[in-house]
Amino acid sequence: MSEEKKLTPRSKDFSEWYNDVIMRAELADYSPVRGCMVIRPRGYRIWELMQQALDGMFKETGHENAYFPLFIPQHFLAKEADHVEGFAPQLAVVTHGGGKELEEPLIVRPTSETIIYSMLAKWIQSWRDLPLLINQWANVVRWELRTRLFLRTTEFLWQEGHTAHATDQEAEQEAQMILRLYRRFMEEWMAMPVLTGRKTDSERFADALRTYACEALMQDNRALQAGTSHNLGQNFAKAFDVTFQTADGGLDHVWSTSWGVSTRMIGGLIMTHGDDAGMVCPPRLAQWQVVLVPIYKTDEERAATFEAAQRITRELKQAGIRAYADLREGLKPGAKYFEWEMRGAPLRLELGPRDLANNSAMMARRSGGKKEPLPLDGLAARLTVELEAMQRSLFDAALARREANSIRGATKAVLLEKMAGDGGGGFVYGGYCGSPTCEAEIKQQTKATVRVLPDEEFRSPTTPERCLWCDSPSVTEAVWAKAY
Amino acid sequence: MSEEKKLTPRSKDFSEWYNDVIMRAELADYSPVRGCMVIRPRGYRIWELMQQALDGMFKETGHENAYFPLFIPQHFLAKEADHVEGFAPQLAVVTHGGGKELEEPLIVRPTSETIIYSMLAKWIQSWRDLPLLINQWANVVRWELRTRLFLRTTEFLWQEGHTAHATDQEAEQEAQMILRLYRRFMEEWMAMPVLTGRKTDSERFADALRTYACEALMQDNRALQAGTSHNLGQNFAKAFDVTFQTADGGLDHVWSTSWGVSTRMIGGLIMTHGDDAGMVCPPRLAQWQVVLVPIYKTDEERAATFEAAQRITRELKQAGIRAYADLREGLKPGAKYFEWEMRGAPLRLELGPRDLANNSAMMARRSGGKKEPLPLDGLAARLTVELEAMQRSLFDAALARREANSIRGATKAVLLEKMAGDGGGGFVYGGYCGSPTCEAEIKQQTKATVRVLPDEEFRSPTTPERCLWCDSPSVTEAVWAKAY
């Protein structure tokens, strides 16, 4: 744990750096089950803080949590044709239970639309029961051949929202409201700027009318799809016969949405802010926002600095700051600094005898810059300001990096140039004719896909007039990138 | 939802009453997957409140949350002989993944000791890594032939704590500390009194040195095992070779514990406090602690009572009370009262024009008694006191009921009489020789089992001298009951 072994630098091998950070910061570990990961306490704490924030936002917007079975009868998946086709290669199948072969195999949920709609059919009778706004925090399983910690694992943790509405319009509003909610969470909590917009048909959830997504740009200039929100129209309602009596006495199928974000976001957090010293955690999602390290030589100094570290930790906690005093003995201060930098703790306070004599502590910011002595009087207020400033500055830096790696009004030549080679990437904005042929050709030749047809606030001042690939008239602006 | 159909009375059929309450209060529902339930939002909210309280208690005592894979390689279970024997008939087995038959089947976790110990073997090197205190909130699967909502389902939600220690003594202290923590949660939050104590060998977790349990007495006089805590000794450490370097340079296997409570507790909550009008929810676990119902005839009265209900709800929320204004139109106040009684909301405030004119509201307690007008001034403070009083009085009533249905110093004749017939039950304290033969005979003839060898604070002033069954010398006092 305390060996001061340097990480693989990002510039040398980003992917190895990413794995190194996760292992060395003890965020997660490989498990003996192929494709499944173990989320260790330091990683899980980030997930808990994410959950708390998101759950509050879901509840504020009227959603309630529920829990549906892990298992789905096999024939349910076949009820929605696109659904079974999309997931068939990824399913884990339970064939035996209680010592016997099952009459019908059970699927371990890859997502819960089918089991949920079978229940909605029972619960929804009239327009008075609508909208029905449900969320579930759960584990899901999608068999993966090539896995990466947090980004793509056979089992992962997520939330899946499922809502039913009386009209198409309400479902559309919900899907878009959730997209904005996700964006707000990612920007305000993760300090990770995202583009939002609609997916093309080839990239949308097969069962959806429209899929919306949040896309972030990682430090290696590849895009990460960090959350999706689907307007499902009446597809599942029809497959599971979920009808309701309308206010004027008619009968209609409900209109529905589903949306989700997962532990994949932790991967996004690492690849957005991390540096060659390890994880950099935005203060709002940090297990410990301030870590105190006592510095001493004599027993007397040890007693005084420990006492001060504990007292200050208590005071900071009372002020709502997640503070931790690292009082391990037999470990030098430098080794502790190294560890807490690896783990991404936003602020460090060094407390030595000379600091105490001056009634101050030396503050170091994980995001860089000179150390600074802070008076102990009014410390909590000052650190609160520091943490807020760091939260903002991490976002600003990530935004600046994204914009520096985005290009607008791109031509075919620019797209080819930007995507060339393993190091190529970034967000490339350009005109798009809407043809799946162009989309497929671009993907084949550059590995780039349309990440989104951007929402209004992300569009270029003037929409490009021609498709950057085939030069036919453009129907929309699109953003291409190589994606995780 | 609003049909005012009466519940089956408890006295007529307790089991049917129980199912009725769950369905009518919309706590849970049967699912299309055999043995699995759906936890509906009103039931899940109780679970969330339970989780919050317990999670805080676990963290205060130094535990951290983590997440381990859902799947366990089949050969892991065989590493601990008693473990595989205990769980074999209850396993769900994944044989196919990603469209192919697996080389080795995967077990859906019935509990996570094996997968967790395989990781601990990697993480623990030295005494400095101990104690390691981990908890996991997760779903687990145990195939059940006869299921009951919340009490026994094939899939259920729980927390499972897993800790590793340097000494036998520390592991024992942890197992007992958690037992006390569970008791505190059940008594202070669920208002459900429990006996604590040790299990006999026939009732303990097969892999444990010692199993401790919390046992509550339901209104039908049957016992519910509401939580267990196991001292696992070195059994799993040896099976998975989890060793550590001791402080004096030696090598030893870790000593470990595991402990869990589950959604079963929601069943206990219902069967402890419910009455013939439905659920009675202790305030600390109630989704809505206070429900406001406006009463009006004219449009003017409607506007005034709605405005007041909303304003008061805001004020109560600011004071930390979970308050809800039921502003549904087209539903009479009486129908709303009926519903909220079914759902167990602790306090109801009725707001009519006359109440408003008097600057007051009419309060009704779910636990019974006369309605009472309360001045709106100082309402939040008054309701806070009411809620605390109800929390206490529910506990007191449950404790009085349990004690009225407990008998100490029982003879064989008394045990037989108390357990006779379907209606028989209660806690029967008596001397026990410690022989599995007596235990088995008693179970066969009365259906009663030893729930616990009670902890000191629950023991009778003098330990009975003879076994109530065989009349040999008693080695301990035991508590018998018929159990869920």
Interface residues (C-beta under 8 A of the other chain):
Chain A: D29 S31 P32 V33 C36 M37 V38 I39 R40 P41 Y44 R45 W47 E48 E64 N65 A66 Y67 F68 P69 L70 F71 I72 P73 F76 A88 P89 Q90 L91 A92 V93 V94 T95 H96 G97 G98 G99 P105 L106 V108 I115 S118 M119 K122 W123 I134 A138 N139 V141 W143 E144 L145 T154 E155 L157
Chain B: D29 S31 P32 V33 C36 M37 V38 I39 R40 P41 Y44 R45 W47 E48 E64 N65 A66 Y67 F68 P69 L70 F71 I72 P73 F76 A88 P89 Q90 L91 A92 V93 V94 T95 H96 G97 G98 G99 P105 L106 V108 I115 S118 M119 K122 W123 I134 A138 N139 V141 W143 E144 L145 T154 E155 L157
